[in-house]
Amino acid sequence: MKAMLKFAPLACALLLPCAALAQGVAGTWKAIDDETKQPKALVQVSESPTGELSGRIVKLFANPDALCDKCDGDRKGKPIQGMTILWGLKKAGDGWEGGKILDPKKGAVYSAKMRLADDGKKLEVRGFMGVSLLGRTQIWERQ
């Protein structure tokens, strides 16, 4: 028994990263602007019963009353806070791919992929056109 207790701290240290990754990606994330490095919004990421991920803005930091003036279709003129901006991502290897992400500031929809980083504390969210090389990555922090 004493021998087992001796190795308990090591076992915990080795298992913590696995535990963080086991949390999955669902939850609330603080989106950090890749250009200004300032927090933009809180995004609630959820997983459907089929395993598909979506994300909805639950709080805008700078202008909570902002409308999606440059958006097309159903989103045009609607409040950005409360809007679904991420959808259709499916598990692929160590990340999620095949989805779309909306940039409400530009009203543009891009292909999206993401993966957990920093032992599950951060989420790398990449929006791109065509190929992933032609895009931008934001780091979202788990809340």
N, C-alpha and C positions, 0 to 999 in steps of 0.2 A: 504493500500500500504506500509506504514512504517513497519507494522508487517511482511510483506513478505520479505522486504529487510533485516530485522533483521535476518531472518533465511537463507538467501542466502548463507553465507559462510558454514554453516552446510550442506546444501543441496549439495553444490559443493563438499565438502569433502566426503560425502557419495557416490556421483555419480562418482567421479574420478576413483575408482577401476573398476567400471562397464564399464566406457568408455574405459579404457585401455584393458580390456578383450574383448570388442566389436571390437577392432581393428583386432582381430583374430591373427593368427600366420604368415600370409603372410608378407614378408618384409625382410630386411637385418639383419642378426644376426652375432655377433662376437663369434666364437667358441673358448672356453677356454679349453686347454688341461687339462684333469682330473688328470694327473700325475704331470706335471710341473707347472700347474696353469698359464701358459703363453698363450697369444692369439695365435691361430694357423692360423685362416682363417676367411674371411667374407663369409657367406653362404646366398644366396638369396633363400628364401623359397617362393614358389608360389602354388596357389591352382588351380586345373583344373576345368572346368565347372561341372564335376561330383563330385567335393568336395575332390578329392584326392590330397594330398600334395606331393611335391617333392622339393629337395634342390640342388642347384648348387654352387660350390665354385667359387666366383667371384674375390677373392684375397687371395693369400697365403702370410703370413708375412715373414717366415724364408727363403724360397727358392722358389720364384715365377716360376722358370723354371723347377721345379721337375717333373719327369715323374713317372707314375705308373708302375714301373718295376715288382712289385710282383703281379700285377693284372692279371686276366685271360681274355680270349676272346677279345672282341672289345676294352676293356680299356687298354690292355697290351701295355706298352711303350708310352701311350698317356699322354699329359700334365694334371697334376692334376688340375691346375687352369683352370676353365671352365667346369670341369667334374661334372656330376650329381652324387652325393654321397648318396642321400636320395630319396626314392620313395615309392609310394604305401600306404602311411599312410591315414587312414580314421577316421573320427570323431567317438569317442566312449566315451560316458559319458563326463567327464570333460577334456578329452585329445584326442589323436590320436593314433591308433594302427594298427597292421597288415601290417606294411611296412618293408622295408629293408634299411640298411645303410652300406656303404662301408667304410672300414678303408684303405685308400690308402697306408699308411705306411706298412701295413701287406698284402695288397691285398685281405683281407677277407671281406665277406659280412655276416652281422648279421641281425637277426630280430630286429625291431626297434619300439619304442613307445616314445611318448613325451607328455608333458603337460606344460602349461603356469604356471609361478610362479611369486611371488613378484609383484602382480597387473599387470601382463602382460609385465613387464620389462625384465624378464628372461624366458628362455625356458629350461626345463630339458629334455635332449635327452638321451635315454637309448638304448644301443645296447646290444644284448644278444644272447646266443645260447640255443635253447630249451625253458627253462623257464627263466623268467625275473630275478630270483635270481642269475643266472649265467651270470652276465654281468657287464657293467660299465656305469656310468652316467656322461655326460658332461653338464655343464651349459653354455648356449649361452646367450649373452646379446644383447638386442634389440638396433639397431643403428638408 
